[in-house]
Amino acid sequence: MQQQISLPYKGGCRITNLYGAAAPAGVKYNTGRHEGLDLVGLGSKLIYACEGGTVVTVAYDRPGFGHFVVIKGNSGLYYFYCHLRFASTLKTGQSIATGALIGTEGATGQAHGAHLHLEIRRSRYDRSRTVDPCHVLKIEPKIGEVEKIEEYTDAKSSLEDLTQKDIIDSPEYWLKACEVVKNLDKLIIKLTNEILQ
């Protein structure tokens, strides 16, 4: 079952530092690279849960994350919401839904200006097992205002969009190829069922 994922801001946001970026002058990253995504709210500075799950940590880390919250998402990923302005009112063990209030964007810990450092890991304690938040949130990995990556539900609309963007010449050719693949898929299923009967 696919988990519901949303952005951590409701009023839009911008990316100020990307996952995997080198440390700026005067800053040292433990792993040698930026393990999260830095975001700044465009309107509201309230931070919301990207995915529902269970609160596993509410803490303060003065030399690093400042006030932060860790949510173990229903997918099994761990979401770190860092540099919050105040201690979160969430409690360890509490279940929360996607879009639940986490806290307010801040500049606590090792932060140069107010922002949200969003870090996503496969393992709670292993920083070598981080995941690019852009992939999880389905947003374009570039500095500036956040842009969602469009998801398609059918071949026709996706091929028409690729044609409009001059990525492919003729959607008719590709639609015909999709139809052939679909028919081949049906044929394989039919043959398999006949063989097994």
Backbone torsions as a table, in degrees:
resi	resn	phi	psi	omega
1	MET	NA	130.3	-178.7
2	GLN	-78.0	133.6	-178.6
3	GLN	-82.1	147.5	175.7
4	GLN	-77.4	124.6	-179.3
5	ILE	-121.7	137.6	177.3
6	SER	-137.6	166.1	177.4
7	LEU	-70.3	154.1	-178.9
8	PRO	-78.3	-4.5	176.7
9	TYR	-121.7	146.6	178.4
10	LYS	-97.5	-19.5	-177.3
11	GLY	-105.0	24.0	-178.3
12	GLY	87.5	156.6	-179.3
13	CYS	-157.2	168.1	176.4
14	ARG	-128.1	150.5	177.5
15	ILE	-88.8	129.8	178.4
16	THR	-111.4	-18.0	176.5
17	ASN	-154.0	133.9	-174.6
18	LEU	-93.0	158.5	172.7
19	TYR	-61.8	134.1	177.7
20	GLY	87.2	-2.6	-178.2
21	ALA	-69.9	151.9	175.4
22	ALA	-71.9	155.6	179.9
23	ALA	-69.6	138.2	174.6
24	PRO	-70.9	165.0	-179.9
25	ALA	-54.2	133.2	177.3
26	GLY	86.2	-1.6	-179.9
27	VAL	-118.9	139.7	178.6
28	LYS	-121.3	125.3	174.9
29	TYR	-97.0	136.8	-178.7
30	ASN	-56.5	-37.9	-177.1
31	THR	-95.3	-1.5	-179.1
32	GLY	88.5	-6.6	177.5
33	ARG	-145.0	164.3	179.1
34	HIS	-75.6	119.3	-173.9
35	GLU	-94.1	7.7	-179.5
36	GLY	-142.1	-160.9	-180.0
37	LEU	-127.6	128.2	177.3
38	ASP	-96.8	129.4	-177.0
39	LEU	-130.1	150.5	175.9
40	VAL	-130.3	130.5	178.8
41	GLY	-68.8	139.8	179.7
42	LEU	-83.3	-31.4	178.1
43	GLY	-120.6	-92.1	178.1
44	SER	-68.6	145.9	178.2
45	LYS	-102.2	9.7	178.9
46	LEU	-74.6	141.4	-177.5
47	ILE	-109.4	134.1	-177.8
48	TYR	-122.3	155.0	-178.8
49	ALA	-66.4	129.2	177.5
50	CYS	-71.9	-31.5	-179.3
51	GLU	-144.7	143.4	176.3
52	GLY	-69.5	157.4	-179.5
53	GLY	168.0	-145.3	-177.1
54	THR	-123.2	134.8	176.6
55	VAL	-71.9	122.6	179.7
56	VAL	-110.6	-19.5	178.4
57	THR	-148.4	134.8	167.5
58	VAL	-132.9	111.0	-170.8
59	ALA	-152.2	178.4	176.2
60	TYR	-130.2	129.5	-179.8
61	ASP	-127.5	93.8	-173.0
62	ARG	-56.4	-47.4	-176.9
63	PRO	-81.9	-2.8	-175.1
64	GLY	-132.9	-96.4	-172.6
65	PHE	-75.7	-11.9	-174.8
66	GLY	63.9	-144.6	174.0
67	HIS	-70.7	126.1	180.0
68	PHE	-146.0	160.7	179.5
69	VAL	-132.5	140.0	174.5
70	VAL	-119.0	128.0	177.2
71	ILE	-114.4	128.2	170.2
72	LYS	-87.6	109.1	-178.1
73	GLY	-68.6	159.6	178.4
74	ASN	-60.4	-21.0	178.1
75	SER	-78.8	-13.5	-176.3
76	GLY	100.9	-9.8	176.9
77	LEU	-78.4	150.4	177.6
78	TYR	-104.8	125.0	-179.0
79	TYR	-105.0	120.5	177.8
80	PHE	-103.5	118.6	177.7
81	TYR	-106.8	107.7	-167.5
82	CYS	-117.7	159.7	178.8
83	HIS	70.0	27.9	179.6
84	LEU	-60.8	147.5	-176.9
85	ARG	-64.4	-41.2	-178.9
86	PHE	-129.1	165.7	172.5
87	ALA	-62.3	136.6	-179.8
88	SER	-71.3	150.5	176.7
89	THR	-86.6	-2.7	177.4
90	LEU	-67.2	155.2	-179.3
91	LYS	-118.5	141.9	176.1
92	THR	-56.9	134.3	-178.4
93	GLY	92.5	-13.0	-179.1
94	GLN	-71.1	136.8	173.9
95	SER	-88.0	138.0	178.3
96	ILE	-134.0	158.6	179.6
97	ALA	-98.7	161.7	171.6
98	THR	-55.9	133.7	179.5
99	GLY	88.5	1.0	177.7
100	ALA	-69.4	146.2	179.9
101	LEU	-67.7	128.4	178.0
102	ILE	-99.4	-46.8	-176.4
103	GLY	171.2	-154.6	-177.3
104	THR	-124.2	137.7	175.8
105	GLU	-52.1	137.8	-179.1
106	GLY	-151.0	-164.5	-177.6
107	ALA	-136.8	33.5	179.8
108	THR	-80.6	157.0	-179.0
109	GLY	75.4	-151.1	179.6
110	GLN	-83.2	81.4	-179.2
111	ALA	-133.8	135.5	176.3
112	HIS	-107.6	79.3	-176.8
113	GLY	102.2	153.4	-177.5
114	ALA	-67.7	132.1	176.4
115	HIS	-170.2	171.0	171.8
116	LEU	-106.3	124.5	169.6
117	HIS	-95.5	112.1	179.5
118	LEU	-104.6	117.0	-179.7
119	GLU	-119.8	134.0	-179.9
120	ILE	-122.5	128.9	-177.7
121	ARG	-127.1	154.7	172.5
122	ARG	-83.4	-24.2	-179.7
123	SER	-129.8	134.2	-174.6
124	ARG	-57.6	-41.8	-172.9
125	TYR	-104.2	-2.6	-174.2
126	ASP	-106.5	102.9	-178.3
127	ARG	-70.8	-11.7	177.4
128	SER	-80.6	-4.7	-178.4
129	ARG	-112.5	40.1	177.4
130	THR	-80.1	161.6	179.4
131	VAL	-125.9	142.7	177.8
132	ASP	-66.3	116.1	179.9
133	PRO	-57.8	-28.4	178.8
134	CYS	-60.1	-38.7	179.1
135	HIS	-67.0	-43.4	-178.3
136	VAL	-67.1	-42.6	-177.4
137	LEU	-82.6	-8.3	-178.2
138	LYS	57.6	52.5	176.6
139	ILE	-123.4	157.5	179.7
140	GLU	-66.7	130.9	179.5
141	PRO	-83.2	76.4	178.1
142	LYS	-150.2	150.3	179.0
143	ILE	-65.4	138.9	178.8
144	GLY	124.0	-169.6	-178.3
145	GLU	-60.6	137.0	-176.4
146	VAL	-65.5	133.2	176.6
147	GLU	-122.9	123.4	177.0
148	LYS	-69.8	144.2	173.7
149	ILE	-84.3	126.8	-177.3
150	GLU	-69.4	134.5	176.5
151	GLU	-108.7	138.8	-177.8
152	TYR	-108.0	147.1	179.8
153	THR	-110.1	-10.6	177.5
154	ASP	-143.8	155.0	-175.8
155	ALA	-64.9	-39.7	-175.3
156	LYS	-59.8	-49.8	-177.9
157	SER	-67.4	-36.5	179.5
158	SER	-68.1	-40.2	179.3
159	LEU	-69.2	-36.5	176.2
160	GLU	-63.3	-39.8	178.5
161	ASP	-66.0	-42.0	177.7
162	LEU	-62.5	-33.9	177.5
163	THR	-68.2	-45.7	179.6
164	GLN	-61.0	-31.2	-179.9
165	LYS	-88.9	9.3	179.2
166	ASP	58.0	33.1	177.5
167	ILE	-90.5	-35.3	172.9
168	ILE	-128.5	159.4	-177.7
169	ASP	-84.5	-51.6	-170.7
170	SER	-130.5	114.2	179.3
171	PRO	-68.3	-24.4	-178.4
172	GLU	-59.9	-42.8	179.1
173	TYR	-59.5	-46.9	-177.2
174	TRP	-70.6	-35.5	176.6
175	LEU	-63.9	-39.9	177.7
176	LYS	-63.0	-41.9	178.1
177	ALA	-61.8	-40.9	178.3
178	CYS	-62.7	-40.8	179.5
179	GLU	-64.1	-40.4	177.8
180	VAL	-62.0	-45.7	179.6
181	VAL	-62.3	-43.1	179.5
182	LYS	-61.6	-44.3	178.7
183	ASN	-65.1	-39.0	177.8
184	LEU	-63.6	-41.2	177.9
185	ASP	-59.4	-46.0	178.6
186	LYS	-62.5	-40.6	-179.4
187	LEU	-64.1	-43.3	179.3
188	ILE	-62.4	-43.1	178.4
189	ILE	-62.4	-44.8	-179.9
190	LYS	-61.5	-47.2	-179.9
191	LEU	-63.1	-41.0	179.0
192	THR	-61.7	-45.7	179.3
193	ASN	-62.7	-39.6	178.5
194	GLU	-65.7	-41.1	-179.4
195	ILE	-65.7	-38.4	-176.4
196	LEU	-80.4	-11.2	-178.9
197	GLN	-81.4	NA	NA
